[in-house]
Amino acid sequence: MSLEKIYNAVIDMDNDTVVEGVQAELDKGTDISKILNEGLIGAMDEVGRRFSEGEFFVPEMLMAAKAMKAGLDVLKPHLAKGQSEGKGTVIIGTVKGDLHDIGKNRVAMMLEGAGFEVVDLGVDVDAAKFIETAKERNAKLIAMSALLTTTMPGMEETIKKIKAEGLDIKTMVGGAPVTKAFADKIGADGWSEDGPGAVEVARKLLA
């Protein structure tokens, strides 16, 4: 089994082969970040490209994400072991009215790979749910994603509620239509255009 086989199995939506591949690489002593980045995240980048170019549609994208998540579940205990102390908790989700999650899933994976505890609320998440979960988990960072311009105001609503309640919670936003100018305008504490950038922003905000 190799990283390439994990990569191909995610694209082929083959959950069992992904799980076997990740376990085989762990048994061989392959670096966890390589399994995560070259196997799982690399494959989701390719899935995203195929989706953008019309080669994949929503069902294929969701099934590939499910296969990737099956592999991530095998990695998770080892990710936790590799961190001497947690870097903090991040609440992540796609905002109300938006059902896109491929980018959000990639960012969640990369945050977990970097040692953060990630609570993924999924899609169609309203301001109240973000804030309520952050309070329950004592999280200091909420990460919001949107792919539709029509759902982006949900980010601003969440930020306004955090400020109105005087909560000590930072916010970061992202997604294809979300720009740094928009992030600044709505008062977000951080913005990134991709997963690696999101990890760096999260590190700074929770330092």
N, C-alpha and C positions, 0 to 999 in steps of 0.2 A: 504493500500500500504506500502511496506517496501523497504529497501535498496536491499534486496535479489531479490525482484520483478524487480527492475531497472536493477540489474545485469543480471538476466535471460532474461529480455526483450532485452537488448543489444545483448546478445548471440543469441537470437531468431530472431534478426534483425527486431524487432517490434517497429518502430518509435513512433507510437501513445502511446503505453503503456509506453515507456521510458519518453516521455514528460509528461504524466499524473502522472507517478511515481515521477518524479523530482518535479513537482509542488506540489504534495501532501506532500512530505517530507518538502519542503520549508514552506508550510502552517502550518505544525506541529511544525516548529521551529527547525528541525534537523540541526545540524552543517553543514555548506556548505562544509567544507573540507571532512566531512564524506561522503556526497553525491558524491562528486567528486572522492575521493580515493576508497571508498568501493563499490560504485555503478558503476560509469562510467569507471574509470581507472582499477579497479579490473577486470571488465568484459573484457576490451580490453587485459589485460594480459592473460586471459584465451583464448580469440580468437587467440592471438599470439601463445600460446602453441599448440592449435589445428591445427593452420596453419603449424607450425614447424613439427608436427607429422603426417601431411598429412590427418587429419580429416576434415579440412576446406581448401578450395581452394580460389583463388583470388576473385571470385565474392562474396562468403560468407564474406570474410574479409572486402571487400569494403562496403557491405551492413551493416555489423555490425558497421563499422566506421561511416557510415552515421547515424545510429540510435544513436550512442554515441554522435555525433555532434548535433543532434536534442535536446538531453538532455542538452548538454553544452550550447546551445543557450538560454535555459530557465535560466540556472545558471548565465550566463555572467553578467547581470545587477547587480546581488547580489554580485558577486565577486568584481566588481568595487566599490560597496558601502562599502564593508568590508575593503577597503584600504583607509586610511586617505590621503595618497599621493602615486602616482604611483611610481613603482620602476624603471621605464625606459622602453624603447621600444626595443623589440627583433625582428629582421627579421629572419624568419626560412624557410627552404625549403630543398627538396631533390635535390642533384646536377644533372647537365646536363647528360642525358642518362639513368638516374635511375628513375623507376616509382614506387618504393616501398615507402609507406608512413605510415605504421602502427606504427613504432617506432617514427617517426617524429611527428605524430599526438599525441601520448602519451606525448611526451616531451612538445609539444605546450600546451596541456591541463594543464599539471602540472605547467608550467610557468605562465599561466593565473591564475590558482588557487592560485599561490604565489603572485599575484598582479602585474605582468608585463603586459604591453600592447604588444600583440603578433600579428605580421603581417605575416600570413602564405601564402607563395608564391606557395605552392603545390609541385608538382614533376617536374623533368626535367628542373631545373632552372640553367641558365648560370651565369657566373661571372658578366656580365654587369647588369643583372636584380637584383641580390643581391645588388650590389653597388648603382645602380640608385635608388632603393627603399629605401635603408638606408639613402641616401642623402635627398630624398623627405620627409621622415618621421623623419628626424633628429635623427636617431637611432644610438646608440653607440655600438651595438652588433649584429653580424650576426652569426646564428647557422646553420651549414650545416650537412646534414645526407646522408649516402650512405650505400647500402646493397651489392652492387657489387664492387669487387676489381677493375674492369675495369673503374668504374666511379670516383674512389677516387682522381685521378689527378685533377678533377674539383675543389676540395677543395683548392689544392695548387695554382691553377690558380687564384682563387678569392683572396687568401691571397697576392699573388705577386702583383696583380693589386691595392689592397688597399695600400700596401707599396709603390708601384711606384708612386701613386697619393699623398702620404703623408697624408692620411686620418686618422682622430682620430676615428677609428672603431676597436673594438676588435672582435676576431673570436673564436668560439668554434665548435668542430667537434664531431661526434659520428656515431654509426651504428655498426652492428655486426662485420665487418672485420676491423674496425678502432681501432687501438691500441694507447696507450699513446706515444709509440716510434714513430709511424707514425705522430701523432699530433705534437710532438716536432720537427721532421725532417722537416715538411712543415712550421713550424713557427706559428702554431695556438696558441692562448693565453690560450685556455682551452680545456679540453676533459673530457667526462664522458661516462661510460658504461651503464648508465641507467637514467631514468627520474628524480628521487630524486637527484641524483648526479649532473645532468644538472642544476637543480634549484640552488644548492649550488654554482656551478661554476659561473652561471650568477650573483648571488648576489655578489660574490667576484669581478667579472670583472666590475660590474656597481656600486660598492660601492663608 
